[in-house]
Every structure is written in structure tokens, then in C-alpha cells.
Amino acid sequence: MKQSCGSAVVFMLTILAISLGCSRSGSDLRSYFARQEDSIRTGGIRLIPIQTPAGQFKVWTKQFGHNPRIRVLLLHGGPGATHEYWECLESYLPAEGIEFIYYDQLGSAYSDQPEDTSLWNVARFVEEVEQVRQALHLTPDNFYLLGHSWGGLLAMEYALKYQKHLKGLIISNMMSSAPAYDRYAETVLAKKLDPEVLKEVRALEARGAYDDPRYQQLLFQNFYTQFVCRLPLDRWPDPVNRAFKHINEQIYVSMQGPSEFGVSGKLEHWDVSHRLKEITVPTLVIGARYDTMDPEHMRWMAEQLPNGSFLFCPNGSHMCMYDDQQHYMRGLIAFLKAVDAGKKKVQL
């Protein structure tokens, strides 16, 4: 009888504890998703007004989760691509309690798309990022900037001007010099293609036939599946396909140029390799074995940065957040948590 009564007491205490836990959990969840400044909730979406030399426009952002200490603003590549290929982060960062913010740069996807080509320059994009930071109340206590490809270039430029606002920086799959990339594309990437394929690609480029379906076919079947996303084309993830589908060609061609074998647009002479030592904020550089960008150059970048760390994805290419996902995500999460704990460099 005494044993039965004791069991009953333990059972009731357990139920009470669970009930209190659920109550707290519900309260925590409401706090997690609530944003007091918003009278109408939109699932974390905000259209942020930005001022430019051509007038005011709006850019699209979407907050995912809430962590007052780790808030990661995502800079997509292109130039002119979209936030969509970052959607893979939803499978990893929320489980770690890490907040991240999607952001379509001006001219991309859900943001305004003016056709004034004078807007497509690095300095203006840097000021756009700063206006987005201010609108989202990102501070040195929580602001991490993660840029991939062109977004990595933009992240470097932002840090060189505004690193006082940063807690951490991640440069993913981007070299610090366009001329160095041109040399790598010519001396390494081109030589890895079938000579007959390369000959046909060069002939099409010589005629300026960048819109020719055959040119696109050759690139996707030979270049992209080797160096951009090392998965069969029929297995490319939907977020990647949507990002390619929605790219703003005007921005891309204006800044990068029409060819994948080097930079010929406004970014042709871009080079900050000699200024990396000025970026003192904890910085992670991510490179991959089969990347369009030279992984050894990116390892060198990490060595030049006073508080640089390097993550190498041995099975990945330019989109190693997909084709070497486990290495990429483990390293990214480890870096974010280490910097949050006060570390400046991380061994990955």
C-alpha cells in the first residue's frame, strides 16, 4: 500500500513538472517568434526602404528564428542571384538555435528591380548592406555577415568599411582578387574540360553567342556539374534551380561579364588581397576542392587575416553547402558558436 501511494505521488509530481515545463515552453516559443515592433506579423518578412543615388527602393528580407547573440545576415552570389539557394540552412541552423536572415539584394527576386545600370557597383551595394543592418538592428554583439561568391566579395568590402559593426564574418567560396581568379580559370579550370568542349565554348564566346542554347548546354553539362554543383543536373536541389532561374542577367553581365572563364565586367580589376590584414574581426574563409575559386588562394586568405580561420570542403565545389553539405554545415556552426563563446580563431 505504501509503495502504491509513493508511486502515485511520483506520478503526480511528474505530471506537474511536465505541465510546468510545457507552460514555460509555450511561453518561450511565443517570445521566440514574437517581434514587438510588428503590429501585423508576416512570418519574419520585412521590406526595407533603402536610399540610393537613383532614389528610394525596397529590398526583401526574412528573419528565420531569433537569437539575440547570433544573427547571421546572408549575402547571396551572382551578382543578381537570389536568397533561394540558402534555404538549405533551414535544415541545420534552427536546430542549433541560430538566427539567420534571408536578403535579396536590390535588383534580385523579391526586391525592387530598377533598370538603372549605374546602381550596379560595389560601393553602392556596400551602403545598401549597411542600411539593411541598421533597419534590422544588427549590432557588434550579434551581427555575423555570411557572403557566398559575389556575396563574399561584398562581405569583404563591407568589412573593410564597417567592420566595427560586426561580431563575425564568413567569406564562402570567394577569392580576394578578380585577376587571380582569371588566372585560375584560364590555367586550371579550362584545362580540366574536354579539349573539344573547350574549343566549342571558345568559338561560341568569340562570336558573342552567350545566349545560344548550345552555349548554355555546354556550360551546364561540363562546367557547372564539375565546378559549381557536383550533382547530376536532374538531381540539382530545387532551391539551386530556382536561384539560377531567377538571376538578374542585367546585373550579372554588367558586373561579372557574360563568360564563366574570367571576369570582364565592372569587377574585372577588383582586388583587395593586399588589404586583408585590415580585417581584424573573427573571419571564416570557406573553400572547396572542386570550386571555381582556387581553394589554395582561399587558404592563403585565412592566413592573411589577423583572426582568420579556414574550412576546407574536400568533396565540394562552388555550391559546397549542397555537394559537401556535412563538412560545410558542421564547420559553419562550429565557427559561429566558437566566436559566440569568445574565440577569435577556430581549428576546423
Rosetta blueprint (number, residue, H / E / L):
1 M L
2 K H
3 Q H
4 S H
5 C H
6 G H
7 S H
8 A H
9 V H
10 V H
11 F H
12 M H
13 L H
14 T H
15 I H
16 L H
17 A H
18 I H
19 S H
20 L H
21 G H
22 C H
23 S H
24 R H
25 S H
26 G H
27 S H
28 D H
29 L H
30 R H
31 S H
32 Y H
33 F H
34 A L
35 R L
36 Q L
37 E L
38 D L
39 S L
40 I L
41 R L
42 T L
43 G L
44 G L
45 I E
46 R E
47 L E
48 I E
49 P E
50 I E
51 Q E
52 T E
53 P L
54 A L
55 G E
56 Q E
57 F E
58 K E
59 V E
60 W E
61 T E
62 K E
63 Q E
64 F E
65 G L
66 H L
67 N L
68 P L
69 R L
70 I L
71 R E
72 V E
73 L E
74 L E
75 L E
76 H L
77 G L
78 G L
79 P L
80 G L
81 A L
82 T L
83 H H
84 E H
85 Y H
86 W H
87 E H
88 C H
89 L H
90 E H
91 S H
92 Y L
93 L L
94 P H
95 A H
96 E H
97 G L
98 I L
99 E E
100 F E
101 I E
102 Y E
103 Y E
104 D E
105 Q L
106 L L
107 G L
108 S L
109 A L
110 Y L
111 S L
112 D L
113 Q L
114 P L
115 E L
116 D L
117 T H
118 S H
119 L H
120 W L
121 N L
122 V H
123 A H
124 R H
125 F H
126 V H
127 E H
128 E H
129 V H
130 E H
131 Q H
132 V H
133 R H
134 Q H
135 A H
136 L H
137 H L
138 L L
139 T L
140 P L
141 D L
142 N L
143 F E
144 Y E
145 L E
146 L E
147 G E
148 H E
149 S L
150 W H
151 G H
152 G H
153 L H
154 L H
155 A H
156 M H
157 E H
158 Y H
159 A H
160 L H
161 K H
162 Y H
163 Q H
164 K H
165 H H
166 L L
167 K L
168 G E
169 L E
170 I E
171 I E
172 S E
173 N L
174 M L
175 M L
176 S L
177 S E
178 A H
179 P H
180 A H
181 Y H
182 D H
183 R H
184 Y H
185 A H
186 E H
187 T H
188 V H
189 L H
190 A H
191 K H
192 K H
193 L L
194 D L
195 P H
196 E H
197 V H
198 L H
199 K H
200 E H
201 V H
202 R H
203 A H
204 L H
205 E H
206 A H
207 R L
208 G L
209 A L
210 Y L
211 D L
212 D L
213 P H
214 R H
215 Y H
216 Q H
217 Q H
218 L H
219 L H
220 F H
221 Q H
222 N H
223 F H
224 Y H
225 T H
226 Q H
227 F H
228 V L
229 C L
230 R L
231 L L
232 P L
233 L H
234 D H
235 R H
236 W L
237 P L
238 D H
239 P H
240 V H
241 N H
242 R H
243 A H
244 F H
245 K H
246 H L
247 I L
248 N L
249 E H
250 Q H
251 I H
252 Y H
253 V H
254 S H
255 M H
256 Q L
257 G L
258 P L
259 S L
260 E L
261 F L
262 G L
263 V L
264 S L
265 G L
266 K L
267 L L
268 E L
269 H L
270 W L
271 D E
272 V L
273 S H
274 H H
275 R H
276 L H
277 K H
278 E H
279 I L
280 T L
281 V L
282 P L
283 T E
284 L E
285 V E
286 I E
287 G E
288 A E
289 R L
290 Y L
291 D L
292 T L
293 M L
294 D L
295 P H
296 E H
297 H H
298 M H
299 R H
300 W H
301 M H
302 A H
303 E H
304 Q H
305 L L
306 P L
307 N L
308 G E
309 S E
310 F E
311 L E
312 F E
313 C E
314 P L
315 N L
316 G L
317 S L
318 H L
319 M L
320 C H
321 M H
322 Y H
323 D H
324 D L
325 Q H
326 Q H
327 H H
328 Y H
329 M H
330 R H
331 G H
332 L H
333 I H
334 A H
335 F H
336 L H
337 K H
338 A H
339 V H
340 D H
341 A L
342 G L
343 K L
344 K L
345 K L
346 V L
347 Q L
348 L L
